[in-house]
Amino acid sequence: MKVLENKIDFVVLVSVTNANPNGDPLNGNRPRTTYTGNGEISDVCIKRKLRNRLQDMGESIFVQSDERCDDGFNSLSERASKTITAYDSKDDYAAQACRKWFDVRAFGQVFAYKKGKDKDKEGVSVGVRGPVSIHQAISVSPVDINSMQITKSVNSEPTEDGKKSSDTMGSKHMVEFGLYKIKGAINVQLAEKTGFTEEDAEKIKECLRTLFINDSSSARPDGSMEVVKLYWWKHNNKIGQYSSAKVHNTLQISQRDGVTYPRSAQDYEITLTALEGLEPEMIDGI
């Protein structure tokens, strides 16, 4: 397989309707927002979704969530130590990890684990820098967050008198509507180090296009989050014809005249400024 030879930039537009795209555990699991009130989705959350999609596509993933574990290992250290059992150097360890796990090859990983029960085996301290970088997603406009109180109508535990226990109160929070912008890039120099290929880049593209397949939950019902459009710029050289910042800034989004409270992606005017010699591939979400 051919290692990536051309720098890639991308932007994904995502609509959120009556859903919690990324709860903040330090704020009662309310949707994340910036100080200006714009919605926010962390880069860690986006990479989790990409890893899940890659697993759906049959790729080996190192950082697996518990409910999606497919190899029987209970921790990252166990997965690393029992998969890579012999290596000559840190570079050899990193190379084996990149060949084995797609997410290590794409996003990088820090392997820093102490000695296990087998005292003859040394600990591991290896860092891998991945070529795929992703920004946190920010909504184009400030978002309104709705909250509702919820109760349960069944007993969690039996009561001594056999009667129904008191309902437990809780809260559910959701973004009424938001159009979020995810920005990212794929660096060729780092791709050469990890062995990230042209085929790998195409898989990342497909994962971005289908980001919310198999991602539904009570906080994110099916249909509440949608990839509106994927913009994919492939440069004609390793370092890029333009900087990532300049490429990302060619996509400008503003509210249409007369729209005070956006309720759909159609309430925005999307303008793409042309860069000489660099045309994006524009792909609709699934």
C-alpha contacts under 8 A as a table, 3 or more apart, distances in Angstrom:
res1	aa1	res2	aa2	distance
1	M	197	T	6.43
1	M	198	E	7.60
1	M	199	E	7.39
2	K	197	T	5.49
2	K	198	E	6.06
2	K	199	E	7.77
3	V	191	A	7.04
3	V	192	E	6.37
3	V	195	G	5.97
3	V	196	F	5.75
3	V	197	T	3.97
3	V	198	E	5.92
4	L	7	K	7.85
4	L	188	V	6.10
4	L	191	A	6.33
4	L	192	E	7.14
4	L	196	F	6.26
4	L	197	T	4.68
4	L	198	E	4.76
4	L	201	A	7.69
5	E	188	V	6.01
5	E	198	E	7.74
5	E	237	N	6.93
5	E	238	K	5.79
6	N	188	V	6.34
6	N	234	K	6.45
6	N	235	H	5.57
6	N	236	N	5.83
6	N	237	N	4.97
6	N	238	K	4.76
6	N	239	I	7.58
6	N	240	G	7.31
7	K	185	A	7.63
7	K	186	I	5.93
7	K	187	N	5.64
7	K	188	V	5.56
7	K	234	K	6.11
7	K	235	H	5.37
7	K	236	N	7.54
7	K	237	N	6.50
7	K	238	K	5.24
7	K	239	I	6.08
7	K	240	G	5.45
8	I	185	A	5.55
8	I	186	I	5.06
8	I	187	N	7.08
8	I	232	W	7.16
8	I	233	W	5.58
8	I	234	K	4.63
8	I	235	H	6.13
8	I	240	G	7.75
9	D	183	K	7.89
9	D	184	G	5.93
9	D	185	A	4.21
9	D	186	I	6.38
9	D	232	W	6.10
9	D	233	W	5.09
9	D	234	K	6.68
9	D	244	S	6.36
9	D	247	V	7.26
9	D	248	H	7.57
10	F	183	K	5.97
10	F	184	G	5.31
10	F	185	A	5.96
10	F	230	L	7.24
10	F	231	Y	5.43
10	F	232	W	4.55
10	F	233	W	5.99
10	F	248	H	7.44
11	V	181	K	6.80
11	V	182	I	5.48
11	V	183	K	4.53
11	V	184	G	6.36
11	V	230	L	5.96
11	V	231	Y	5.13
11	V	232	W	6.79
11	V	248	H	6.89
12	V	181	K	5.82
12	V	182	I	4.94
12	V	183	K	6.55
12	V	208	L	7.37
12	V	227	V	7.07
12	V	228	V	7.62
12	V	229	K	5.94
12	V	230	L	4.56
12	V	231	Y	6.31
13	L	179	L	6.78
13	L	180	Y	5.71
13	L	181	K	4.84
13	L	182	I	6.41
13	L	227	V	6.02
13	L	228	V	5.42
13	L	229	K	5.33
13	L	230	L	6.49
14	V	179	L	5.67
14	V	180	Y	5.00
14	V	181	K	6.41
14	V	182	I	7.71
14	V	225	M	6.97
14	V	226	E	5.58
14	V	227	V	4.57
14	V	228	V	5.49
14	V	229	K	7.43
15	S	177	F	7.31
15	S	178	G	5.78
15	S	179	L	4.53
15	S	180	Y	6.18
15	S	224	S	7.93
15	S	225	M	5.69
15	S	226	E	5.29
15	S	227	V	6.53
15	S	228	V	6.57
15	S	264	S	7.46
15	S	265	A	6.73
16	V	19	A	6.24
16	V	21	P	7.16
16	V	175	V	7.01
16	V	176	E	7.65
16	V	177	F	5.44
16	V	178	G	5.15
16	V	179	L	6.39
16	V	180	Y	7.67
16	V	224	S	5.79
16	V	225	M	4.66
16	V	226	E	6.75
17	T	175	V	6.48
17	T	176	E	5.52
17	T	177	F	4.54
17	T	178	G	6.77
17	T	224	S	5.00
17	T	225	M	6.46
18	N	174	M	5.33
18	N	175	V	5.22
18	N	176	E	4.61
18	N	177	F	6.31
18	N	224	S	6.35
19	A	173	H	7.71
19	A	174	M	4.62
19	A	175	V	5.44
19	A	176	E	7.17
19	A	219	A	5.71
19	A	220	R	4.98
19	A	221	P	7.10
19	A	224	S	5.94
19	A	225	M	7.31
20	N	23	G	6.26
20	N	30	R	7.46
20	N	31	P	5.47
20	N	173	H	6.48
20	N	174	M	4.59
20	N	175	V	5.88
20	N	219	A	5.34
20	N	220	R	6.00
21	P	31	P	6.61
21	P	41	I	6.71
21	P	175	V	7.86
21	P	219	A	7.61
21	P	220	R	6.71
21	P	225	M	7.74
22	N	31	P	5.53
22	N	32	R	6.17
22	N	40	E	7.54
22	N	41	I	5.54
22	N	42	S	7.33
22	N	45	C	7.05
23	G	29	N	4.35
23	G	30	R	5.06
23	G	31	P	4.41
23	G	32	R	5.78
24	D	27	N	5.36
24	D	28	G	6.68
24	D	29	N	4.42
24	D	30	R	5.55
24	D	31	P	6.00
24	D	32	R	5.44
25	P	28	G	5.68
25	P	29	N	4.62
25	P	30	R	7.61
26	L	29	N	6.88
27	N	30	R	5.86
29	N	173	H	7.63
30	R	172	K	7.99
30	R	173	H	5.60
30	R	174	M	7.41
31	P	39	G	7.27
31	P	40	E	7.63
31	P	145	I	7.49
31	P	173	H	6.93
31	P	174	M	6.63
31	P	175	V	6.90
32	R	39	G	5.98
32	R	40	E	5.16
32	R	41	I	6.63
33	T	36	T	7.73
33	T	37	G	5.51
33	T	38	N	5.35
33	T	39	G	4.39
33	T	40	E	5.08
34	T	37	G	5.25
34	T	38	N	5.35
34	T	39	G	6.44
34	T	40	E	6.56
35	Y	38	N	7.50
36	T	142	P	7.04
37	G	142	P	4.80
37	G	143	V	6.30
38	N	138	I	6.50
38	N	139	S	5.44
38	N	140	V	7.13
38	N	141	S	5.85
38	N	142	P	3.89
38	N	143	V	5.61
39	G	138	I	5.63
39	G	139	S	4.93
39	G	141	S	7.88
39	G	142	P	6.42
39	G	143	V	5.83
39	G	178	G	7.10
39	G	180	Y	7.45
40	E	136	Q	6.85
40	E	137	A	5.49
40	E	138	I	4.66
40	E	139	S	6.42
40	E	180	Y	7.76
41	I	45	C	6.67
41	I	46	I	7.29
41	I	136	Q	5.62
41	I	137	A	4.90
41	I	138	I	6.64
42	S	45	C	5.24
42	S	46	I	6.57
42	S	135	H	7.75
42	S	136	Q	4.57
42	S	137	A	6.47
43	D	46	I	5.06
43	D	47	K	6.17
43	D	134	I	6.00
43	D	135	H	5.61
43	D	136	Q	4.36
43	D	137	A	7.10
44	V	47	K	5.16
44	V	48	R	6.18
44	V	136	Q	7.98
45	C	48	R	5.08
45	C	49	K	6.51
46	I	49	K	5.23
46	I	50	L	6.35
46	I	136	Q	7.82
47	K	50	L	4.89
47	K	51	R	6.06
47	K	134	I	7.94
48	R	51	R	5.11
48	R	52	N	6.25
49	K	52	N	5.06
49	K	53	R	6.24
49	K	211	L	6.51
49	K	212	F	7.41
49	K	215	D	7.46
50	L	53	R	5.09
50	L	54	L	6.13
50	L	204	I	7.64
50	L	207	C	6.04
50	L	208	L	7.15
50	L	211	L	6.68
51	R	54	L	5.03
51	R	55	Q	6.20
51	R	61	I	6.76
51	R	63	V	7.82
51	R	64	Q	7.58
51	R	103	D	6.75
52	N	55	Q	5.09
52	N	56	D	6.33
52	N	64	Q	7.91
52	N	68	R	7.86
53	R	56	D	4.95
53	R	57	M	6.39
53	R	207	C	5.88
53	R	210	T	7.88
53	R	211	L	6.93
53	R	213	I	7.50
53	R	214	N	7.99
54	L	57	M	4.95
54	L	58	G	6.51
54	L	59	E	5.45
54	L	60	S	7.89
54	L	61	I	7.62
54	L	203	K	7.77
54	L	207	C	6.91
55	Q	58	G	5.05
55	Q	59	E	5.05
55	Q	60	S	6.55
55	Q	61	I	6.59
56	D	59	E	7.43
59	E	101	W	7.56
59	E	102	F	6.46
60	S	100	K	6.77
60	S	101	W	5.04
60	S	102	F	5.97
60	S	103	D	7.97
61	I	64	Q	6.19
61	I	101	W	5.09
61	I	102	F	5.81
61	I	103	D	5.72
61	I	104	V	7.81
62	F	76	L	7.26
62	F	79	R	7.52
62	F	101	W	5.67
62	F	102	F	7.70
62	F	103	D	6.51
62	F	104	V	6.90
63	V	76	L	6.96
63	V	103	D	7.49
64	Q	68	R	6.33
64	Q	69	C	5.77
65	S	68	R	5.34
65	S	69	C	6.17
66	D	69	C	5.31
69	C	72	G	6.51
69	C	73	F	7.46
73	F	76	L	7.66
73	F	78	E	6.17
73	F	79	R	5.56
74	N	78	E	6.73
74	N	79	R	7.56
75	S	78	E	5.26
75	S	79	R	6.25
76	L	79	R	5.02
76	L	80	A	6.09
77	S	80	A	5.12
77	S	81	S	5.97
77	S	113	Y	6.14
78	E	81	S	5.24
78	E	82	K	5.90
79	R	82	K	5.58
79	R	83	T	5.97
80	A	83	T	5.33
80	A	84	I	5.91
81	S	84	I	5.59
81	S	85	T	6.08
82	K	85	T	5.99
84	I	87	Y	7.36
84	I	93	Y	7.34
84	I	96	Q	7.21
84	I	97	A	7.47
87	Y	90	K	7.70
87	Y	92	D	5.80
87	Y	93	Y	5.58
88	D	92	D	5.92
88	D	93	Y	7.41
89	S	92	D	5.07
89	S	93	Y	6.25
90	K	93	Y	4.99
90	K	94	A	6.15
90	K	125	S	7.96
90	K	126	V	6.09
91	D	94	A	5.10
91	D	95	A	6.09
92	D	95	A	5.04
92	D	96	Q	6.19
93	Y	96	Q	5.26
93	Y	97	A	6.23
93	Y	126	V	7.63
94	A	97	A	5.08
94	A	98	C	6.14
94	A	126	V	6.90
94	A	127	G	7.51
94	A	128	V	6.48
95	A	98	C	5.15
95	A	99	R	6.26
95	A	194	T	6.78
96	Q	99	R	5.17
96	Q	100	K	6.15
97	A	100	K	5.13
97	A	101	W	5.97
97	A	104	V	6.70
97	A	105	R	7.64
98	C	101	W	5.57
98	C	102	F	6.74
98	C	104	V	5.42
98	C	105	R	4.45
98	C	194	T	5.77
98	C	195	G	7.08
99	R	102	F	7.37
99	R	105	R	7.07
99	R	195	G	7.47
101	W	104	V	5.48
101	W	105	R	6.46
102	F	105	R	5.07
102	F	106	A	6.10
103	D	106	A	4.95
103	D	107	F	5.50
103	D	108	G	6.84
104	V	107	F	5.51
104	V	108	G	4.45
104	V	109	Q	5.51
104	V	128	V	7.32
104	V	130	G	6.83
105	R	108	G	5.94
105	R	130	G	6.01
105	R	131	P	7.81
105	R	191	A	7.84
105	R	194	T	5.24
105	R	195	G	6.75
105	R	196	F	5.93
106	A	130	G	4.99
106	A	131	P	5.74
106	A	132	V	5.41
106	A	191	A	7.76
106	A	194	T	7.66
106	A	196	F	6.49
107	F	129	R	6.95
107	F	130	G	4.19
107	F	131	P	6.30
107	F	132	V	5.37
107	F	133	S	6.89
108	G	127	G	7.64
108	G	128	V	4.79
108	G	129	R	4.47
108	G	130	G	3.82
108	G	131	P	7.52
109	Q	127	G	6.07
109	Q	128	V	5.15
109	Q	129	R	6.74
109	Q	130	G	7.53
110	V	125	S	7.51
110	V	126	V	6.00
110	V	127	G	4.45
110	V	128	V	6.14
111	F	124	V	6.26
111	F	125	S	5.41
111	F	126	V	4.95
111	F	127	G	6.03
112	A	123	G	7.51
112	A	124	V	5.28
112	A	125	S	4.28
112	A	126	V	6.36
113	Y	123	G	5.53
113	Y	124	V	5.12
113	Y	125	S	6.56
114	K	122	E	7.56
114	K	123	G	4.47
114	K	124	V	6.57
115	K	118	D	7.25
115	K	119	K	6.51
115	K	121	K	6.43
115	K	122	E	5.44
115	K	123	G	4.36
115	K	124	V	7.75
116	G	119	K	6.52
116	G	121	K	7.25
116	G	123	G	7.47
118	D	121	K	5.81
119	K	122	E	7.21
128	V	194	T	7.86
129	R	190	L	6.87
129	R	194	T	7.94
130	G	133	S	7.54
130	G	190	L	6.11
130	G	191	A	7.02
130	G	194	T	6.90
131	P	185	A	7.89
131	P	186	I	5.16
131	P	187	N	4.73
131	P	188	V	6.79
131	P	189	Q	7.60
131	P	190	L	4.82
131	P	191	A	5.15
131	P	194	T	7.89
131	P	196	F	7.62
132	V	184	G	7.31
132	V	185	A	5.91
132	V	186	I	4.52
132	V	187	N	6.59
133	S	184	G	5.49
133	S	185	A	5.49
133	S	186	I	6.40
134	I	182	I	7.43
134	I	183	K	6.04
134	I	184	G	4.29
134	I	185	A	6.75
135	H	182	I	6.41
135	H	183	K	5.43
135	H	184	G	5.94
136	Q	182	I	6.56
136	Q	183	K	7.60
137	A	180	Y	5.90
137	A	181	K	5.25
137	A	182	I	4.52
137	A	183	K	7.14
138	I	180	Y	5.29
138	I	181	K	5.59
138	I	182	I	7.11
139	S	142	P	6.80
139	S	143	V	7.54
139	S	178	G	5.93
139	S	179	L	5.22
139	S	180	Y	3.91
139	S	181	K	6.07
140	V	178	G	7.43
140	V	179	L	5.85
140	V	180	Y	6.03
140	V	181	K	7.00
140	V	253	I	7.08
140	V	254	S	7.53
141	S	178	G	7.13
141	S	179	L	7.42
142	P	178	G	7.79
143	V	175	V	6.51
143	V	176	E	7.14
143	V	177	F	6.59
143	V	178	G	5.92
144	D	175	V	5.91
144	D	176	E	5.72
144	D	177	F	7.18
145	I	173	H	6.68
145	I	174	M	5.54
145	I	175	V	4.63
145	I	176	E	5.99
146	N	173	H	5.70
146	N	174	M	5.41
146	N	175	V	6.37
146	N	176	E	6.52
147	S	171	S	6.58
147	S	172	K	5.54
147	S	173	H	4.39
147	S	174	M	6.50
148	M	171	S	5.58
148	M	172	K	5.33
148	M	173	H	6.59
149	Q	169	M	6.67
149	Q	170	G	5.57
149	Q	171	S	4.54
149	Q	172	K	6.46
150	I	169	M	5.74
150	I	170	G	5.06
150	I	171	S	5.69
150	I	172	K	7.03
151	T	167	D	5.80
151	T	168	T	5.37
151	T	169	M	4.84
151	T	170	G	6.25
152	K	167	D	5.64
152	K	168	T	5.98
152	K	169	M	7.50
153	S	167	D	6.34
154	V	164	K	7.33
154	V	165	S	7.95
154	V	167	D	7.85
155	N	158	P	6.57
155	N	164	K	6.22
155	N	165	S	5.93
158	P	162	G	6.84
159	T	162	G	5.13
159	T	163	K	6.32
159	T	164	K	7.25
159	T	165	S	6.79
160	E	163	K	7.77
172	K	219	A	7.83
173	H	219	A	7.97
174	M	219	A	7.46
175	V	178	G	6.83
176	E	263	R	7.95
177	F	262	P	7.23
177	F	263	R	5.69
177	F	264	S	7.09
178	G	262	P	7.79
178	G	263	R	7.65
178	G	264	S	7.84
179	L	264	S	7.76
179	L	265	A	6.51
183	K	248	H	7.01
185	A	244	S	7.05
186	I	191	A	7.75
187	N	190	L	5.67
187	N	191	A	6.18
187	N	238	K	7.84
187	N	239	I	7.69
188	V	191	A	4.77
188	V	192	E	6.19
188	V	238	K	5.65
188	V	239	I	7.18
189	Q	192	E	5.33
189	Q	193	K	6.79
189	Q	238	K	7.38
190	L	193	K	5.09
190	L	194	T	6.40
191	A	194	T	5.27
191	A	195	G	5.61
191	A	196	F	4.64
191	A	197	T	7.22
192	E	195	G	5.25
192	E	196	F	6.57
193	K	196	F	7.89
196	F	200	D	6.14
196	F	201	A	7.62
197	T	200	D	4.97
197	T	201	A	6.45
198	E	201	A	5.13
198	E	202	E	6.46
199	E	202	E	5.11
199	E	203	K	6.39
200	D	203	K	5.07
200	D	204	I	6.36
201	A	204	I	5.07
201	A	205	K	6.26
202	E	205	K	4.97
202	E	206	E	6.27
203	K	206	E	5.05
203	K	207	C	6.13
204	I	207	C	5.03
204	I	208	L	6.20
205	K	208	L	5.21
205	K	209	R	6.30
205	K	232	W	7.99
206	E	209	R	5.03
206	E	210	T	6.24
207	C	210	T	5.15
207	C	211	L	5.43
208	L	211	L	4.87
208	L	227	V	7.97
208	L	230	L	7.46
209	R	227	V	6.48
209	R	229	K	7.79
209	R	230	L	6.49
209	R	283	I	7.48
209	R	284	D	7.23
209	R	285	G	4.93
209	R	286	I	6.44
210	T	213	I	5.84
210	T	227	V	7.21
210	T	285	G	6.37
210	T	286	I	5.81
211	L	227	V	7.07
212	F	215	D	5.06
212	F	216	S	7.33
212	F	225	M	6.85
212	F	226	E	6.89
212	F	227	V	7.71
213	I	216	S	7.57
215	D	220	R	7.64
215	D	222	D	7.89
216	S	219	A	7.76
216	S	220	R	5.20
216	S	221	P	5.09
216	S	222	D	5.23
217	S	220	R	4.85
217	S	221	P	5.45
217	S	222	D	7.65
218	S	221	P	5.75
220	R	224	S	6.09
220	R	225	M	7.04
221	P	224	S	5.59
221	P	225	M	7.92
222	D	225	M	7.28
223	G	226	E	6.62
226	E	285	G	7.18
227	V	230	L	7.44
227	V	284	D	7.41
227	V	285	G	4.67
227	V	286	I	7.08
228	V	265	A	7.72
228	V	284	D	6.09
228	V	285	G	5.34
229	K	282	M	6.87
229	K	283	I	5.69
229	K	284	D	4.66
229	K	285	G	5.58
230	L	281	E	7.96
230	L	282	M	5.76
230	L	283	I	4.98
230	L	284	D	6.25
230	L	285	G	6.90
231	Y	280	P	5.92
231	Y	281	E	5.77
231	Y	282	M	4.76
231	Y	283	I	6.47
232	W	280	P	5.15
232	W	281	E	4.98
232	W	282	M	6.46
232	W	283	I	7.99
233	W	278	L	7.01
233	W	279	E	6.49
233	W	280	P	4.40
233	W	281	E	6.33
234	K	278	L	7.46
234	K	279	E	7.97
234	K	280	P	7.12
235	H	238	K	7.56
235	H	240	G	5.31
235	H	241	Q	6.05
235	H	278	L	6.57
236	N	240	G	6.87
236	N	241	Q	6.98
237	N	240	G	5.54
237	N	241	Q	6.98
240	G	243	S	6.62
241	Q	278	L	7.70
242	Y	246	K	6.39
242	Y	247	V	6.55
243	S	246	K	5.28
243	S	247	V	6.33
244	S	247	V	5.04
244	S	248	H	6.00
245	A	248	H	5.22
245	A	249	N	6.05
246	K	249	N	5.17
246	K	250	T	6.57
247	V	250	T	5.48
247	V	251	L	7.81
247	V	275	L	7.90
248	H	251	L	6.04
249	N	252	Q	6.60
250	T	271	T	7.81
250	T	272	L	5.46
250	T	273	T	4.81
250	T	274	A	7.11
250	T	275	L	7.91
251	L	270	I	7.15
251	L	271	T	5.88
251	L	272	L	4.67
251	L	273	T	6.58
252	Q	270	I	5.93
252	Q	271	T	5.16
252	Q	272	L	6.37
253	I	268	Y	6.45
253	I	269	E	5.67
253	I	270	I	4.63
253	I	271	T	6.32
254	S	268	Y	5.45
254	S	269	E	5.26
254	S	270	I	6.73
255	Q	259	V	6.35
255	Q	260	T	7.98
255	Q	262	P	7.34
255	Q	267	D	6.07
255	Q	268	Y	4.39
255	Q	269	E	5.91
256	R	259	V	5.65
256	R	267	D	5.73
256	R	268	Y	5.15
256	R	269	E	5.53
259	V	262	P	6.22
259	V	267	D	6.60
262	P	265	A	7.69
262	P	267	D	5.49
262	P	268	Y	7.56
263	R	267	D	6.76
264	S	267	D	5.60
264	S	268	Y	7.90
265	A	268	Y	5.76
266	Q	269	E	7.57
274	A	278	L	7.59
274	A	279	E	7.13
275	L	278	L	5.49
275	L	279	E	7.02
276	E	279	E	7.88
